[in-house]
Amino acid sequence: MAESTGDGVEVEPEGAPPELNSPGGGPGGGDGDEGLPAGAEASGLAARIEALFHTVRRPDREQYTNEEVARACREATGESFSTTYLWQLRTGRRDNPTKRHLEALAHFFQVPPAYFFDERQGAEIAKELALLGALRDAGVRSLALRAVGLSPEGLDTVSELVDVIARRDAARKRPSS
């Protein structure tokens, strides 16, 4: 995707990978996982941005695209914020955005800017995002709502059952040696 030079001229960024023009890959859409070099770990910033994309959804529960988010951030800041730039942030290819860009992302995803700037608060917000993501699952939400009226002893029993089932499921997933 082209970036604006400020005078209305759009140019492809240097070093833009060829997958940027493929459907679903690169900055135009997809889930952001594609394009990472094999074995590469996303930076802390990339992981945080990616968590926002996976957790905060459109009203139809689909993920926002890079284009939707970049456009909203451009409108919020009045500054250049290209789809390619956002894709680079999501994949860890760029990891030093301006404060205004991070504030625009925080505003779009409705999280405090501290999510990006403060390690302790960022970790707390990430936990809340993980809970929101889990509650998005209808089965988890149904179980949680059914447990609301249980006694403390009943909650302990449910918790113990969940632990047993989780251990059993984990054992099934382990390859036998």
N, C-alpha and C positions, 0 to 999 in steps of 0.2 A: 504494500500500500504506500502511496506517495506521501511525503511530508511537505507542508507548505513552507516556502522560504519567507513568508511574510508579505510578499508583494503579489500574491495571487498565483505564483508559479509553484507547481508541485513537482517534487523530485523524489526518486527512489533513494532511500537511505543507503549509504555505503555499506557494503557487506550484507545486504539483505539476502537472507537465504532463499533459494529457489522455491521452497515449499510455501512461500507466502502467497503465491498465486493459485495454489491448489485448493479445491473446494474443501471446506471444513478444517484445513490446516492453517497454520500461521495465524496472523492477527485478525482475520476476518471473522472467525468463528471457532467452532470446535470447543473442546473443553480445556485447551491450554496445555495438555500433557504432551501432545505431539511436538516434535521439533527439538526436544531436549536431546543432547548427545547421549549415546548409550552409556549407562552407568553414571551419568551426571546427576548430582543432587541439586535441587533448587536451593537458592540462598534463603535465609530467613525471611527476607522481604518478599521474595517470589512465593514462598510457601504461604505467607500471610495473605498476599493478594489472591493466590489460588484458592485458599480457604474461603475467602469472601465470595468468589465466583461460584464455588460449590455449595455454599450455604444460603446466601441471599439470592433469592430467585425472583423472576418476573411473576406477575399474578397468575399466569398459566402454569407455574412451577418449573418452567424451562429455565436454563441458565441464560443470563445475559450474554450477549456476544461482545467481543472486544470493540466492535464498531459502536454499539449502543453506549457502552461505558465511556469510550474515548470521546464520542460526540457530546455526552452530558458533561464530561470534565472540561472540554473546550468551552462549552457554553457557560459553565460555572466560573472558569478562571479568565476567559478571554485570551488565553495563551495557547500556543501550539501544544496539542496533545493528540498525537496521531495513533491510529490503530496499531501501526508497527511498533511505536514506542511502548504502548501498553503491552503488546505481545512480548516485547523484549523484557519488560519488568516482570511479567508473569513467568517467563522461562528462565530468569536469572541472567540473561545476557547483558542486561543493564541493571545496576543496583544502586545508583546514586541519584534518585529523582529529586526535584526541588521540593521544598516544603509545601509550596502551593499545589503541586501535583498530588502529593500525598493527602493534603487537606481536601482536595477535590474528590479523590477516591473515597476518603472517609465519609464525606458528605453524601456521595452517591449511594454507598452501601449502608449508610446510616449507622456508622460506628464512630466512636470518639477518635479524633486524630491520634490520641495516645496509643491506640492500637498499633500504630507504626513507630512511634517515638519512644515509648516507655516499655522496657522489657517486662516488668512486673505486671503493669496494667494490660499490656498486650497479651500476656499469658492468661490472665483472668478473662479477658474478652474472648480469647480463642476457646476457652472452656465453655463459655456461654454459647458461642457459635456452634461448637460440637453438640451441645445439648439441643440447640434449635435444629440442627441437622438431623439428630436422632428422632426428635419429635415430628419431623416431617414424614417419617415412616408411619403409615397408618396402624400397623400392628403394634409398634412401640407406643404410639399415642393412645391406642385403645387400652393396652395393658396399664399404662400409667394412670389413665382416668379411672379404670376399674379399681386400682389400688388406693385411690384417694380416701375412701371411707374405712379402710382397714385399721385395726388396732396396731399399736407398736409391735406386739407379738406376731400378728398376722403379716406385717411388713417384713419382720425378720425372717419368717418362714418363706415368704415369696423371694426375698433376697437370697436365702440359702439355696432355694430351688434354681434360681437363675445362675448362681455360681456352679452348681452341679451340672446343669445343662451346658453352660459355657465350657467347662472342663471336658465334658464328653464330646462336644462339637470340635474342640481344639484337638483332642486325641484322634478323632476321625480324620482330621485334615493332615496330621503328621504322616509323612511317608514311613511305612514299616521298614525296619532294617533287619 
